[in-house]
C-alpha cells in the first residue's frame, strides 16, 4: 500500500513538473510579435495604462517596452504620450519610475538594442535591466 502511494505521489509530481515547465513565460516570444496584430495589442495596452489597478498599469508598461525592444521600428505616436501621462500622474513612485524608463525606451530604442535580445522572467527583471542600461548610457563619462 505504501509503495502504491509513493508511486502515485511521484507520478503526480512528475506530471506537475511537466505541466509547469510547459507554461509560457511572462512575455510573448519574438515570433509571436511578428505574427500578432500589434495595432490591436497597442490599443489594449494603452487602455490598460489608464487602469486604476497598479499591477495592470505595470504589466502594460512592461509589455509595451518588450514590444518596442522586439520591434524598434514600431511607430505608434499614441504610446509615448500615454506612457508620459503615467510618468507624470501615476499612482505610485514605482509606476511613475517604470513609466519614465519606458519612455526612454520609446524615445531612444537604439540605446536598448542589446536588451531586445535578452529573456526576462517578468517586469521586475525587465525594468531592472532597462534602469542599468540607462545608468551606463547616461552616467558614463564622456571621452573627449
C-alpha positions in Angstrom: 0.0 0.0 0.0 2.8 2.4 0.9 4.6 1.6 -2.3 1.4 2.4 -4.4 1.0 5.8 -2.6 4.7 6.6 -3.2 4.4 5.7 -6.9 1.2 7.7 -7.2 2.7 10.7 -5.5 5.8 10.5 -7.7 3.6 10.4 -10.8 1.7 13.4 -9.7 4.9 15.3 -9.0 6.3 14.4 -12.5 3.0 15.5 -14.1 3.1 18.8 -12.2 6.7 19.5 -13.1 6.0 18.7 -16.8 2.9 21.0 -16.8 4.8 23.8 -15.1 7.7 23.7 -17.5 5.3 23.7 -20.4 3.8 27.0 -19.3 4.8 30.0 -21.4 6.9 32.8 -19.9 5.6 36.2 -18.8 6.3 37.8 -22.2 5.4 36.7 -25.7 8.2 35.5 -27.9 9.7 37.5 -30.8 8.0 35.1 -33.2 4.6 35.9 -31.6 5.2 39.6 -32.1 5.9 39.0 -35.8 2.5 37.3 -36.3 0.4 39.3 -33.8 -1.9 42.2 -34.6 0.3 44.8 -32.9 -2.2 47.6 -33.5 -4.9 45.8 -31.6 -2.4 44.9 -28.8 -1.2 48.5 -28.6 -4.8 49.8 -28.2 -5.4 47.3 -25.4 -2.2 48.2 -23.6 -2.9 51.9 -23.9 -6.3 51.3 -22.4 -4.6 49.3 -19.6 -2.3 52.3 -18.9 -5.5 54.2 -17.8 -6.4 51.5 -15.3 -6.7 52.3 -11.6 -5.0 48.9 -10.8 -1.3 49.5 -10.3 -0.5 45.9 -11.4 -2.4 46.3 -14.7 -0.5 49.5 -15.4 2.9 48.0 -14.6 2.1 45.0 -16.8 1.0 47.2 -19.7 4.2 49.2 -19.4 6.3 46.1 -19.4 4.6 44.6 -22.4 4.8 47.8 -24.4 8.6 48.1 -23.6 9.1 44.4 -24.6 7.2 45.1 -27.8 9.3 48.1 -28.6 12.5 46.2 -27.9 11.4 43.4 -30.3 10.2 45.8 -32.9 12.2 49.1 -32.6 10.8 50.5 -35.8 7.3 50.3 -34.3 5.6 53.6 -35.0 2.8 54.4 -32.6 2.7 58.0 -31.5 -0.1 57.4 -29.0 2.0 55.1 -26.9 4.8 57.5 -25.9 2.1 60.1 -25.0 0.2 57.6 -22.9 3.4 56.5 -21.1 4.4 60.1 -20.4 1.0 60.6 -18.8 1.6 57.7 -16.5 5.1 59.0 -15.7 3.6 62.3 -14.6 0.4 61.2 -12.9 0.9 57.5 -12.0 -0.5 56.4 -8.6 2.8 55.4 -7.1 6.5 56.4 -7.4 7.2 52.9 -8.7 4.7 53.2 -11.5 6.0 56.7 -12.4 9.6 55.5 -12.4 8.8 52.5 -14.7 6.8 54.8 -17.0 9.8 57.1 -17.2 12.1 54.1 -18.1 9.5 53.0 -20.7 9.5 56.5 -22.2 13.3 56.3 -22.6 13.0 53.0 -24.5 10.4 54.6 -26.8 12.4 57.8 -27.2 15.8 56.1 -27.8 15.3 52.5 -28.8 18.9 52.3 -30.2 20.4 52.6 -26.7 18.5 49.4 -25.7 19.4 47.3 -28.7 21.1 44.6 -26.6 18.2 44.4 -24.2 16.0 43.3 -27.1 17.9 40.0 -27.3 17.6 39.0 -23.7 14.9 36.9 -22.0 13.1 38.3 -18.9 11.3 36.5 -16.2 8.9 39.4 -15.7 8.5 43.2 -15.3 10.9 43.4 -12.4 13.7 41.8 -14.4 13.0 43.9 -17.5 12.8 47.3 -15.7 15.9 46.5 -13.6 17.8 45.8 -16.9 16.5 48.9 -18.5 17.5 51.0 -15.5 21.0 49.5 -15.5 21.4 50.3 -19.2 20.2 53.8 -18.6 22.8 54.3 -15.9 25.5 53.1 -18.2 24.4 55.1 -21.2 23.6 58.4 -19.4 26.1 58.4 -16.5 29.2 57.1 -18.2 32.0 59.7 -18.5 32.2 61.3 -21.9 35.5 60.6 -23.7 36.9 63.7 -25.4 
